[in-house]
């Protein structure tokens, strides 16, 4: 759930982030940005999908991070961007 909240809080745009409940419609694979590079195995349960996802619901009662923690993460993402470090590793 924490990863979903980070995704919602760091999403691009002015609208509030959203957290959806989804089901894969095809094969799934571990996210190479996290699995074995940062965390052995896949304790974050972070995945990639090539096929569409079926949205089965939305969580509306999630709680965001402390504003100071969120700003520190945004600052770090911006710092990495300025260094030319891409977030996506295909």
Number of C-alpha atoms within 10 A of each C-alpha: 10 12 11 16 17 16 14 17 18 16 13 10 7 6 7 10 17 15 18 14 12 13 12 14 12 10 9 13 10 16 19 16 15 18 17 13 11 10 11 10 12 16 10 15 12 16 14 12 14 11 11 11 13 12 11 9 11 11 9 10 7 13 8 14 13 8 9 9 11 15 13 11 15 14 12 12 16 13 12 13 12 10 9 9 11 10 10 8 8 6
